[in-house]
C-alpha cells in the first residue's frame, strides 16, 4: 500500500451484468470512497437544514412546541431525503 491509497479491482461480472468487455474493470480507491461519504453527508446536511427550517416555520405559526416538533420531523425527513438523493445519484 504505497502512497497511502488502497485500490480494489472489480471483475467485469461485478461491474455490469450486461456483459461489457472482459477487459473492463472498475477502479475504486479509498479517496473515491471518502469523497462519496462526504457528498452523502453533505446532501444529508442540506436536506435536514432545508426541511427542518420549512417544517419549523410552518409549525411556529401554531405554537412554539409545534414548531419544534415539526422541525425535528423535518430534520429526519431531510436526512432521509439527502441519503436517498445520494443513492439515486450513485454517490
KAZI-V392131 format. One line per field, one symbol per residue. ss: DSSP state (a for helix, b for strand, c for the rest). phi: phi as a letter, one per 20 degrees, with the letter a starting at -180 (. if undefined). burial: 1 if it has 24 or more other ideal C-beta (glycine too) atoms within 12 Angstrom, else 0. A space follows every 10 residues. Layout:
BEGIN
ss: ???
phi: ???
burial: ???
END
This chain:
BEGIN
ss: caaaccbbbc caaaaccccc ccccccbbba aaaaaaaaaa aaaaaaaaaa aaaaaaaaaa cccaaaaaaa aaaaaaaaaa aaaaaaaacc c
phi: .fnndeccde fgfffbffmf gfefbddddf ffffffffff ffffffffff ffffffffff feafffffff ffffffffff ffffffffem d
burial: 0000000000 0000000000 0000000000 0000000001 0011001100 1100110000 0000000001 1001100110 1110010000 0
END
